[in-house]
């Protein structure tokens, strides 16, 4: 029965891939009216937000945004299933420890899938997904990711997921012709390489850092489609994966929802048929999204500000009306903050610019850049040679100077690249220092 519902959602999704912007907005408005009325009546925390702002649910677009901290602090009153955070955390952690990923808690509507987000700083996020939300998610993903829709439905597909914690979510799509294989990231690399090569999946899904590590360790596979998830996909990595495995597309998913999906032309589009995006402009053309999920009910996401920054592109050649994401620039709290040339204060430098500068250095295979103090940058380089060190420092200095940073005041510390713990989300550029 579940696979029939997934198929129904996948077929319905075809009608939601609007080519007319007005039709898309009309559809989203209709969903939002119903969703906001329901959520305000069933989520005590959301009702309280409306009361505090003195707004009726119809005025939801004026609601002051919340963030991950509030979402976790008010988890018990935010969800509409009467589930407590402590129960979710207990179940999810036990599942991660035992590497047995079918964690559920029981809410008002029945069994709910739970999971933890791989937060690298600050508070760990927990998510809660109801049955209907899960089946719809599976249908939407299926419709957008199957390379040969709809014929692909009748051909056998082997889908390999390389994930830290598979989560019950991905199980939903299991069908007669779709075979899902979960390769646990915490297993030794040589075992993963052997398994992936033997499986030779038609669709390969995983974080780009892991897919690259497998490629470099000798994995062979010729999938029809490589799907990058969970991390920012750099152009250089996309290129290496295309050459090594096959065509790469990106899915942008977070605890907050399925935010963007690839189109038939391989570009990333906001998932505007199911989520509403308000965009807050920042310097350098960047946008910070405030999202409202127009469907999700167990854990409503209403005017929720994301950590990530986006750069949006012009209309896409595929003709879809949903806006195109040129790149997911990364988390705002990873932006460097360095002293300015005119000594007036501090300058913000987005990770994307530094990734761009470091990616162009010939002979440098990989790197990490961390702002570990008010004036201190730590560079980890692979390989670390006198030449890569000189070129890397110079490239970063040029990028910083362009942004108006007082480069003479910035100290560099260089060392060899230290491997990250398995399963840790990779961020090549980050700021671990926090102003007091
Ligand atoms: Zn497109």
Boltz pocket constraint, residues with backbone or C-beta under 6 A from the ligand:
constraints:
  - pocket:
      binder: B
      contacts: [[A, 263], [A, 264], [A, 265], [A, 266], [A, 267], [A, 268], [A, 269], [A, 316], [A, 317], [A, 318], [A, 319], [A, 320], [A, 324]]
      max_distance: 6.0
